[in-house]
Amino acid sequence: MVVDRAGPSASRSRLAAARAASRATIALPASWPVALAGFLARGGIVLFALPVLVLPTPTGLATLFGPTVVSVALNGPDPALVGLAAAGLALATLAVILGTAVGAMSDAAVIAAVAGTLDPTATRSSDDAGTIARIAAVRLVALVPVVLAIAWAGPRLVTATYDELVLPSDVAIPLVLRVAGTAAGTLAVAGLTWLVCEAIAGVAARAVVLRGDGVGRALAGGLAFLIRHPADSLGALLGGLAVLLVVLVPSLALVTLTWSAARDALAPGGEPLLAIILGMALATIWLTALALTAIGATWRSAIWTAVVLRGDRHPVGDMAWPAADRSATDAASSTLAG
């Protein structure tokens, strides 16, 4: 079986893909807000809301959920609790569907724009309902293993939480960290499942936009691409996540600190003028964080598109382009090598 090429030439080619993604990102400022919309719709909005939310302390969480966790562990779920969980699940499902739809529109637009920049002759489709629906279907199907992994991990996390509430391993360590340490393997399995499914869906979305593939063929091609190009796929996956983390972690940390200072200034006995200044600073930091995230999300999409175009130079299962499109592939190769 032929897998990723190794050696200096492969490394240079991957760096060329990263440079091409960077040039495409800079050349497409109109795609930044579109990519940001997709990122926020798929759950990124929660990250931007967290700094201004008053989260319960570990002690508060233990007080709030402790009796429920103990009851479920000892006696099974209560009917009222099941009904509440069902209602929450329905709302979460609706949010996922709507977020996936918005994300699919963002995917289609940004992928087509980046591909057009890397290869103006490439066949692509982004503005028809069928393409958007297939991308949404790809993303939803790819979420199924993630949901199953979460369902598998849920009871184990409940058990770990119950054990830490009944017999704490170290009361000096917050409950959340103790549970995470106890269930590290469980969390790792769930996280790895999400990463793999995210990568498969990312490649499949590009097969839909660039080739017009159906859902099944696109997903099969996505899996084949990961198997035959593990280094490229891992580089794109980790590179995209790293760019977002580099942007998000310091930005949101600064938002959190500024918001905390602003709340203190607004408290009785605080300084109103300082509160106004901090409020303006908070708005500036928040908007800057959104702008940087938009650029990072665009680059993340661009690196996947560049990697898929690069990998397409070597036929891989269903991701091999028709012979009629070889000239487009050659043009993309020249762009990536430049």
C-alpha positions in Angstrom: 0.0 0.0 0.0 1.3 3.4 -0.9 1.2 5.9 1.9 2.5 9.4 2.5 5.9 10.2 1.0 8.7 10.7 3.5 11.8 12.7 3.4 12.8 16.3 2.8 10.8 16.7 -0.5 7.6 15.7 1.3 8.3 18.1 4.1 9.0 21.0 1.7 5.8 20.2 -0.2 3.8 20.4 3.1 5.4 23.7 3.9 4.6 24.9 0.4 0.9 23.9 1.1 1.0 25.9 4.4 2.5 28.9 2.6 -0.2 28.6 -0.2 -2.9 28.5 2.5 -1.4 31.7 4.1 -1.3 33.5 0.8 -4.9 32.5 0.0 -6.0 33.6 3.5 -4.4 37.0 3.0 -5.9 37.3 -0.5 -9.4 36.6 0.7 -10.4 39.1 3.4 -14.1 38.7 2.3 -13.9 35.1 3.4 -12.9 36.0 7.0 -16.4 36.8 8.3 -17.8 33.8 6.5 -15.3 31.5 8.1 -15.9 33.1 11.5 -19.7 32.6 11.1 -19.0 28.9 10.5 -16.7 28.6 13.5 -19.2 30.4 15.8 -22.1 28.3 14.5 -20.4 25.0 15.3 -19.9 25.9 18.9 -17.2 28.6 18.9 -19.8 31.1 20.2 -19.7 29.2 23.5 -16.0 29.9 23.9 -16.6 33.6 23.4 -19.4 33.6 25.9 -17.5 31.7 28.7 -15.4 34.7 29.8 -18.4 36.8 30.7 -20.4 34.0 32.3 -20.3 33.5 36.0 -19.5 29.8 36.2 -20.2 27.8 39.4 -17.2 26.8 41.5 -16.4 23.1 42.0 -18.0 23.3 45.4 -21.1 24.8 43.8 -21.2 22.1 41.2 -20.8 19.4 43.8 -23.7 20.9 45.8 -25.9 21.3 42.7 -25.3 18.0 41.0 -23.9 15.9 43.8 -27.3 14.6 45.1 -28.5 13.9 41.5 -25.3 12.0 40.6 -25.5 9.9 43.8 -29.2 9.2 43.2 -28.6 8.1 39.6 -25.7 6.0 40.6 -27.6 4.2 43.4 -31.2 4.1 42.2 -31.2 4.8 38.5 -32.6 7.9 36.7 -35.7 9.6 38.0 -38.6 10.0 35.5 -38.6 13.8 36.0 -34.9 13.8 35.4 -35.3 11.8 32.2 -37.9 14.2 30.9 -35.7 17.2 31.6 -32.8 15.4 29.9 -35.0 14.6 26.9 -36.0 18.3 26.6 -32.4 19.4 26.8 -31.4 16.8 24.2 -34.1 18.0 21.8 -32.9 21.6 22.2 -29.3 20.6 21.8 -30.2 18.6 18.7 -31.9 21.6 17.2 -28.9 23.8 17.9 -26.6 21.2 16.3 -28.7 21.0 13.2 -29.0 24.8 12.8 -25.3 25.3 13.5 -24.4 22.6 11.0 -26.5 24.3 8.4 -24.8 27.6 8.9 -21.4 25.8 9.0 -22.2 24.1 5.8 -22.9 27.4 4.0 -19.6 28.7 5.4 -17.7 25.6 4.3 -19.0 25.8 0.8 -18.2 29.5 0.3 -14.7 29.4 1.9 -13.6 26.1 0.2 -14.7 27.4 -3.2 -13.0 30.7 -2.7 -9.7 29.2 -1.5 -9.7 26.6 -4.3 -10.3 29.3 -6.8 -7.3 31.2 -5.5 -5.0 28.2 -5.5 -6.3 27.0 -8.9 -8.6 29.3 -10.9 -9.4 26.4 -13.3 -10.6 24.0 -10.6 -14.2 22.8 -10.8 -16.2 23.9 -7.7 -19.7 24.5 -6.5 -20.7 26.5 -3.5 -23.9 28.4 -4.2 -26.5 25.7 -4.8 -28.7 24.2 -2.1 -27.7 20.6 -3.0 -24.0 21.3 -2.3 -24.8 22.9 1.1 -27.2 20.1 2.0 -24.6 17.4 1.2 -22.0 19.2 3.3 -24.4 19.4 6.2 -25.2 15.7 5.8 -21.5 14.9 5.7 -21.0 16.8 8.9 -24.0 15.3 10.7 -23.0 11.7 9.7 -19.5 12.4 10.9 -21.0 13.4 14.3 -22.6 10.0 14.8 -19.3 8.3 16.1 -18.7 11.4 18.3 -22.2 11.1 19.8 -21.6 7.4 20.4 -18.3 8.1 22.0 -19.9 10.7 24.3 -22.7 8.2 25.1 -20.0 5.6 26.0 -18.0 8.1 28.0 -21.0 9.6 29.9 -21.7 6.8 32.4 -17.9 6.5 33.1 -17.7 10.2 33.8 -20.8 9.9 36.1 -19.1 7.0 37.9 -15.8 8.9 38.3 -17.7 12.0 39.6 -19.6 9.9 42.1 -16.4 8.3 43.3 -14.8 11.6 43.8 -17.8 13.0 45.6 -18.1 10.1 48.0 -14.4 9.4 48.5 -12.3 12.4 47.2 -8.8 11.4 46.2 -7.4 14.9 47.1 -9.7 17.7 48.4 -7.0 20.3 47.6 -7.6 19.6 43.9 -10.8 21.0 42.2 -13.5 18.4 41.5 -13.3 18.9 37.7 -9.6 18.3 37.6 -9.9 15.2 39.8 -12.6 13.7 37.6 -10.5 14.6 34.5 -7.5 12.8 35.9 -9.5 9.7 36.9 -11.2 9.5 33.5 -8.3 10.6 31.4 -8.5 7.6 29.2 -12.2 8.0 28.6 -11.8 11.7 27.7 -8.9 10.8 25.4 -11.0 8.3 23.5 -13.8 10.8 23.1 -11.4 13.6 22.0 -9.6 11.3 19.5 -12.9 10.2 18.0 -13.9 13.9 17.5 -10.6 14.8 15.9 -10.7 11.8 13.5 -14.3 12.5 12.5 -13.6 16.2 12.1 -10.7 15.4 9.7 -12.8 12.9 7.7 -15.6 15.4 7.4 -13.2 18.2 6.4 -11.8 16.2 3.5 -15.3 15.0 2.5 -16.7 18.5 2.4 -14.0 19.4 -0.1 -14.9 16.4 -2.2 -18.5 17.7 -2.3 -17.5 21.2 -3.2 -14.7 20.5 -5.6 -16.1 17.4 -7.3 -19.8 17.3 -6.5 -19.5 13.9 -4.7 -22.4 12.5 -2.9 -22.4 12.0 0.9 -21.3 8.4 0.9 -18.6 8.7 -1.7 -17.3 11.9 0.0 -17.1 10.2 3.4 -15.4 7.1 1.9 -12.9 9.3 0.1 -12.3 11.3 3.3 -11.4 8.1 5.2 -9.3 6.9 2.4 -7.4 10.2 2.3 -6.6 10.0 6.0 -5.4 6.4 5.7 -3.2 7.0 2.6 -2.0 10.5 3.6 -1.6 10.3 7.4 1.2 12.9 7.7 -0.6 15.5 5.5 -3.8 14.9 7.4 -2.2 15.1 10.8 -0.3 18.2 9.8 -3.5 20.0 8.6 -5.4 18.9 11.7 -2.9 19.9 14.2 -1.8 23.0 12.3 -5.4 24.3 12.1 -6.0 23.6 15.8 -2.7 25.2 16.8 -3.5 28.4 14.9 -6.9 28.7 16.6 -5.5 28.0 20.0 -2.7 30.5 19.6 -5.4 33.1 18.8 -8.1 32.0 21.2 -6.2 31.2 24.4 -4.5 34.5 25.0 -7.4 36.5 23.6 -10.0 34.9 25.8 -7.7 35.0 28.8 -7.4 38.7 28.3 -11.1 39.1 27.9 -11.7 37.2 31.2 -9.2 39.4 33.1 -10.6 42.6 31.7 -14.2 41.5 32.4 -13.3 40.6 36.0 -11.7 44.0 36.5 -14.7 45.7 35.0 -17.1 43.9 37.3 -14.9 44.9 40.3 -15.0 48.5 39.2 -18.8 48.3 38.8 -19.3 46.9 42.3 -20.4 49.2 45.2 -17.5 51.4 46.1 -15.9 50.9 42.7 -14.7 53.6 40.2 -17.3 54.4 37.5 -14.7 56.1 35.2 -12.5 53.1 35.4 -15.4 50.8 34.7 -16.2 52.8 31.5 -12.5 52.6 30.4 -12.4 48.9 31.1 -15.7 48.4 29.3 -14.3 50.1 26.2 -11.1 48.0 26.5 -13.2 44.8 26.8 -15.2 45.6 23.6 -11.9 46.3 21.8 -10.3 43.1 22.9 -13.4 41.1 22.1 -13.7 42.5 18.6 -10.0 42.0 18.0 -10.3 38.4 19.2 -13.2 37.8 16.8 -11.2 39.3 13.9 -8.1 37.2 14.7 -10.3 34.1 15.0 -11.8 34.9 11.6 -8.4 34.9 10.1 -7.4 31.7 11.9 -10.6 29.9 10.8 -10.0 30.9 7.2 -6.4 29.6 7.4 -7.6 26.4 8.9 -10.0 25.9 6.0 -7.4 26.9 3.5 -4.8 24.5 4.8 -7.2 21.6 4.4 -8.1 22.7 0.9 -4.4 23.0 0.0 -3.5 19.6 1.5 -6.4 17.9 -0.4 -5.3 19.5 -3.7 -1.7 18.5 -3.0 -2.8 14.9 -2.1 -4.9 14.8 -5.3 -1.7 14.8 -7.3 -1.4 11.1 -6.3 -4.7 9.2 -6.9 -6.2 7.9 -3.6 -9.3 5.9 -3.8 -12.4 8.0 -4.5 -10.4 11.2 -4.0 -8.7 10.7 -7.4 -9.9 13.3 -9.8 -11.3 12.4 -13.2 -8.8 12.4 -16.1 -10.5 15.4 -17.6 -9.5 17.4 -14.5 -5.8 16.6 -14.6 -4.9 20.0 -16.1 -6.6 21.6 -13.1 -4.6 19.4 -10.7 -1.3 20.3 -12.5 -2.2 24.0 -12.1 -2.8 23.5 -8.4 0.5 21.7 -8.0 2.3 24.6 -9.6 0.6 27.0 -7.3 1.5 25.0 -4.2 5.1 24.7 -5.3 5.4 28.4 -5.9 
